[in-house]
Amino acid sequence: MRADDVRTRDRVTALLLEHGPQTASELAARLGISPAAVRRHLDALAARGRVEERVAAGAHRGRGRPARRFHLTDAGRSGFAHAYDDLALTALRYVAASGGPDAVRAVAEAQLAGLEQRASDAVARSAGAPVDRAQALAEALTAEGYAASASAIASGGQLCQHHCPVAHVAAEFPQLCEVETAVIGRLVGTHVQRLATIAHGDGVCTTHIPGPPRARAHIDAGNRTTPAGPVPGERAARVPRPAPSTSTTRSTPTSDRERTPA
């Protein structure tokens, strides 16, 4: 996409935000370009879900078709600056000052309860090992805006979240990350360990999911090129035979016949 197109489409969404729903002709007049050019940009924005076209109630162009106005969608509004982080930080600072860290944790648990419930429905359909459930969980988290993925590694698996909707807030209140880690552990059905978080400056939130020990032992056994036990006869060859004793006190006693004088 050309830089000029990007700037024009940003101006289109800015005009829709500032002046509300408008027709292509109205936008063209404000931008100083042709309606056909504006419609090309509107089609591109609609394909990305940033604008949508609606029939204006009670508005008609004489005997022609009713006027169609373009509206900014929620996705289109999300591209503009918000003060949600500041509001959340102010609220949690007040909670922390009033009730301490446990009160912040309670807020985090309440906030993630809905996410856990929605994700549990998707994970429940995967009746495999924790690594398999992590794959289902990654898909559910992606639907929630976390851009998550799961992969198998030698020691089990790992869940990666490439986006964190509350990263700025979690940087000051780590209880959010701690509660989220506990939720992941409950959903995959095993104890997990957080290795990295976006809130602490890492590029990705990474959670390690340990695999079953017996599975790793089976893999190790399958990689052996020699038998686990000794080759028949090998153990005897390796154990030295005891040397005959030269002590007179431990010599084998003679029989009575040998003790009888001739």
CORJO-V551360 format. One record per pair of residues at least 12 apart in sequence whose C-alpha atoms are under 8 Angstrom apart, sorted by sequence separation. I is the first residue (numbers start at 1). J is the second residue. D is the distance in whole Angstrom. If there is no record, write none. Layout:
I | J | D
I | J | D
This chain:
15 | 27 | 8
55 | 67 | 6
56 | 68 | 6
92 | 104 | 7
138 | 150 | 6
148 | 160 | 5
149 | 161 | 7
181 | 193 | 8
194 | 206 | 6
195 | 207 | 6
55 | 68 | 4
56 | 69 | 6
123 | 136 | 5
148 | 161 | 4
181 | 194 | 7
194 | 207 | 4
195 | 208 | 7
24 | 38 | 6
54 | 68 | 6
55 | 69 | 6
122 | 136 | 6
123 | 137 | 6
135 | 149 | 7
147 | 161 | 6
148 | 162 | 6
193 | 207 | 6
194 | 208 | 6
12 | 27 | 7
24 | 39 | 6
53 | 68 | 6
54 | 69 | 5
122 | 137 | 7
135 | 150 | 5
146 | 161 | 6
147 | 162 | 5
148 | 163 | 8
192 | 207 | 7
193 | 208 | 5
53 | 69 | 6
54 | 70 | 6
134 | 150 | 6
135 | 151 | 7
146 | 162 | 6
147 | 163 | 6
192 | 208 | 6
193 | 209 | 7
53 | 70 | 4
54 | 71 | 7
120 | 137 | 8
146 | 163 | 5
192 | 209 | 5
52 | 70 | 6
53 | 71 | 6
119 | 137 | 6
122 | 140 | 7
145 | 163 | 7
146 | 164 | 6
191 | 209 | 7
192 | 210 | 7
51 | 70 | 6
52 | 71 | 5
131 | 150 | 8
145 | 164 | 8
146 | 165 | 7
190 | 209 | 8
191 | 210 | 8
51 | 71 | 5
52 | 72 | 7
131 | 151 | 8
145 | 165 | 7
177 | 197 | 8
190 | 210 | 8
51 | 72 | 5
52 | 73 | 7
119 | 140 | 5
131 | 152 | 7
138 | 159 | 7
50 | 72 | 6
51 | 73 | 5
118 | 140 | 8
119 | 141 | 7
138 | 160 | 8
50 | 73 | 5
49 | 73 | 7
50 | 74 | 7
134 | 158 | 8
135 | 159 | 8
50 | 75 | 5
51 | 76 | 6
131 | 156 | 7
134 | 159 | 7
49 | 75 | 7
50 | 76 | 4
131 | 157 | 6
181 | 207 | 8
49 | 76 | 7
50 | 77 | 8
131 | 158 | 8
171 | 199 | 5
115 | 144 | 8
170 | 199 | 6
171 | 200 | 6
12 | 42 | 8
169 | 199 | 8
167 | 198 | 6
168 | 199 | 6
9 | 41 | 6
167 | 199 | 5
8 | 41 | 8
9 | 42 | 8
164 | 198 | 7
163 | 198 | 8
164 | 199 | 8
5 | 41 | 8
9 | 45 | 7
13 | 51 | 8
162 | 203 | 7
163 | 204 | 7
164 | 205 | 8
162 | 204 | 5
163 | 205 | 8
161 | 204 | 6
162 | 205 | 6
23 | 67 | 7
160 | 204 | 6
161 | 205 | 5
23 | 68 | 6
24 | 69 | 7
160 | 205 | 6
161 | 206 | 7
23 | 69 | 4
24 | 70 | 8
160 | 206 | 5
22 | 69 | 5
23 | 70 | 6
159 | 206 | 6
160 | 207 | 6
21 | 69 | 6
22 | 70 | 5
158 | 206 | 7
159 | 207 | 5
21 | 70 | 5
22 | 71 | 7
158 | 207 | 5
159 | 208 | 7
21 | 71 | 5
137 | 187 | 8
158 | 208 | 5
159 | 209 | 7
20 | 71 | 7
21 | 72 | 7
137 | 188 | 8
157 | 208 | 6
158 | 209 | 5
20 | 72 | 8
156 | 208 | 8
157 | 209 | 5
156 | 209 | 6
157 | 210 | 6
16 | 70 | 8
133 | 187 | 8
134 | 188 | 6
156 | 210 | 5
157 | 211 | 7
16 | 71 | 7
17 | 72 | 7
133 | 188 | 5
155 | 210 | 6
156 | 211 | 4
16 | 72 | 6
155 | 211 | 6
156 | 212 | 7
131 | 188 | 7
130 | 188 | 5
13 | 72 | 7
130 | 189 | 6
17 | 77 | 8
130 | 190 | 7
155 | 216 | 7
13 | 76 | 7
123 | 187 | 7
123 | 188 | 8
108 | 175 | 7
112 | 179 | 8
116 | 183 | 7
120 | 187 | 6
108 | 176 | 5
112 | 180 | 7
119 | 187 | 8
104 | 173 | 8
105 | 175 | 5
109 | 179 | 6
104 | 175 | 7
105 | 176 | 7
108 | 179 | 7
112 | 183 | 8
116 | 187 | 8
101 | 175 | 8
105 | 179 | 7
131 | 209 | 7
130 | 209 | 7
89 | 169 | 6
131 | 211 | 7
85 | 166 | 8
88 | 169 | 7
130 | 211 | 7
85 | 168 | 7
85 | 169 | 6
